[in-house]
Amino acid sequence: MKVRLSLLPLLTLASLRVGTLAAQALPTTQPAYLTIVREEVIPFASNAAVAEEFKRQDADPVLSAELARLARADAEVLTGHTVVQAVARPDLTIGAFPDVAKQRFWQITTFRVKPGHRADFEAAAKAYGVAAQRAEPKTSYRMYELIAGAPGLTFFVFSTVESYAQFDDLRTAGDKTAQGFTAEERATLQKFSTEGLVSSETNRFRLDPAMSYVSRETRAQDPAFWMPKKQVARATTQP
C-alpha cells in the first residue's frame, strides 16, 4: 500500500488506553499501532470522505453489528479513549512519503504552541527542514496540524523506519542537522523555542500485524510479517 501525503490531507489519531494488553482491535483499513497506548492512523481525503465512510458503515448491517460487538468488548479493557483530527502540512513536510507496507516503527513528536505563535513555529519548521535536508538529503518526515480533539495549537511530526535500529540513524542525522545550523536558522529556532513553544514530546510505536486491518495487496508484500504461520505447541511425554 503506497500513498502520497498530498492525497491524504486529513489524519485521525485514536488513542486508547488499555487496562490489559489483551485489547481488542478496532476495524480500520489502516494499521493500528500498539504499546500500552494504541495509535490508529486513518487518512481521508476530506471531511466529506469521512462522512461517506460513516454512511458506508451505517448501511452495512454486518459491519455495524461487528463494530457494536467490538465496542462492547473494548469496554471491558479500555480506561480511556481520545480521538483527534489533524490535516497534513505539505509545506512543512520533508522528503518522500514512505511505502507504509514496509514500515514497522513510528516516531511521533507532538509540538504544542502558544497562541499567536503559529508563524514562529512555521518559520522554525521550515528552517529546520532546510538544515535537515542539507545535512542528510534522505531525511523524511510528515507534518500534521491539529484541527479537532485537543486544546491549543498543536502539530505532529511523523517519522517511520523499517527497523528499530534505524532510530540510531535518525538521531545521528538530527545531531548532524543541529551542528550545521546557520546563524539565521539557529536564531529562528531559538526564537520559537523561547517565545512560542509550550512543550514537545516524542513517542515511539511498534506496528502490530495481529491488530491491524490492511488491504490484501499490503499483506501480499510481506506474508511472513502480516500472516505468520501459527506455531502449534508440541505435547511432551512424561517418562
N, C-alpha and C positions, 0 to 999 in steps of 0.2 A: 504494500500500500504506500504509494508515494504521493505526497500532497505538497502544494506550494502555499506559502504563507499569504500571498496576495489573494488567493481564492478562499481563504478561511479567516475572515476578519473578526469573527466572534468566537470567544472561548468561554467555556463553562467549567468551573472547578467545583467539585463536590467533596468537601472534607468530612469524613465520617469517623468519629472517634469510637473505637470499638472496645467493649469490655472484655473481649476474649479474641484470640487470633482465629477462632472458627467463625469469622464473619462471612455473611452471605454476599455474593456478588450481585451488583445491580446490573440490569440489562443495558448494554450500550454497544454501539458499533465501533467504539474505540477502546484502546487498552485502559485498564484500571490499574492504579498504582497503589501498592500496599506496604506500609510499615505498620506502625500502630495507628497511624492516620493514613487513610487511603485518599489519593488524589485522582479524580477522574477528569480526563480532558476530552470534551465533546465539542469539536469545532463545527460551526454552522456558518453559512454564507451571510445570513442576516437574521433579524428577529422574525421576519416573515417565514424563513426556513424553519425556525424553531416552532412557530405556530403550526406549520404544516406537519411537523413531526408529532405535535400534540394531537392533531386531528387523526393522523395515521394510527397512533396508539389507541385513541378512543374508539376508532372504527373497527379495530381488530379485537374481537371478543376473546380469542385465545391469548393474545399478548396482554390485554388488560387484566385478565384473570391471573396470568403469571406474575405481572407486576404487583398485583394486590397480594398474592401469596408471598412473594419475596419481601414485600414491605412488612407483612406480619412477622416473618421470620427474622428480619433485621431488627425489629423492635425488641427482640429478646437479648440482643448483644450490643446494640448501639447506645451510647450515653450522650451523643450529640451529633448533629447533622447541620452543616453550614454550606450553603451554595453561593458562589459569587460569579458574576459575569464580567468579562473583560474583552476589549477589542484589540486587534493587532495594531501595532505601530510600525509599519514597514519603514518609515523614515528613521526609526531608531534601531532597526534590526540590522544585524551584520551577518554576512555570509549566506550560503545556500541553505534552504530548508532540508533537513536530513531525510533519509529513507526511514520512515518510522518503523517499518517492519524489522529493521536491523538494530534498532536502539534497545538497550537493556536497562540503562540507568538514566534518571532525570535529576538535574540540579536546578532548583527553583529559588531565585533570590527575590525577595519582596522589599521594595523601597516604599516607605511611607513619607510623603512630602507635606510640608507645611502649606496651609492655604496661601495663595498668592505667589507661590514659587514654582509654578509649572514651567515657566520659561527658563528658570535656573536649572531645573532638572533636565529639560530637553537640551540645553546648551552643554551641560556636563556629559550627558549620554552621547551626544554627537562628538564631543571632544575625545571621550574615552574610545568610541568606536574607531575614530581615525587613528588614534595611537595604537589600538589593539591590532588593526589590520597592518599597520606599519611594522609592528614588532613580529606578528605572526599572520601572514596572508591567509592562512586557512581558518582563522578564527571564525566561529559561527555561534550565534545565539539569537533568540527571538524575544522581542519586547512586546508586552501587552499592557494596556491601561484599564484599570478597574472602571466599570460603569454601574455596577449594582452589587449589593450584598455585603458591603463593609463601609465603615465611615471613613471620610477623608479622601485625599488624593493619593492613589496607590498604583504602583507599577510592578509588573512581574517580568523577570528575565529568565527564560528557559534555555538551558544547555543540556545536551544529551550525548551519551557515549555508548559504545558497543561493549566496552569492558570497564569494570570499575577502576582498573589500573590507569586508565586514561585520565582520570581525575588528577593524577600527578602531572600529566601534560598540561591540563588546564591551569593548574597552579603555577607551573613554570612559565607558561605563556603570560599569566597575569603579572608575575613578578617582572618579566621582561618588558611588559607594557608600561608598568609603573616606572621602571628605570629609564624609559625612553620618552617620558612626557616632555614636551617643550615647555618653556616658561609660561606661555599663554595657556596651554592646556592645563597645566598644574594650577594656575591661578583660577581658571574656570571651575575646575573640580573642587578646589578648596573653598571657593565662594559658596557653591551649593552645599558642601558638607557642613560649613559653619553657620550658614544662614537659612537653608531650606530643608535640610534633612531631619526628619523626626526619628526614624530608625531604619535599619536594614537587617534582614535575616535570611540566611541561606539554609535550605533543607535538601536532602537527597532522598530519592525514592527508587526502589527496585521494581521493575515490571514483573508481575506475577502472571504467567501464562494461564494458570489454572483459574484465575479470577477475571480473565479478560475475554471480551467478546470481539472478535475481529473477523474480517472477511475471509472467505475460502482462499482467495489469492494470497493474502498475507500468510496464512498457515502453510500454504504450499511452498513458500520461500524457505522455510526452515522447519520442516515437520518434526525434527528431533526436539526442537525447543517448544513449539506450540502444541504438539501432540505426542508427548513422550509415552513410551510403552509402559504400562503398569507392571511393576515387578511383583511377582507372586511369592509370598514368603514360603519357603520350603519347610515342611514339617520335619522335626527332628525326632529320631527314635531313641528312646532310653535304653541303655544296655541292660 
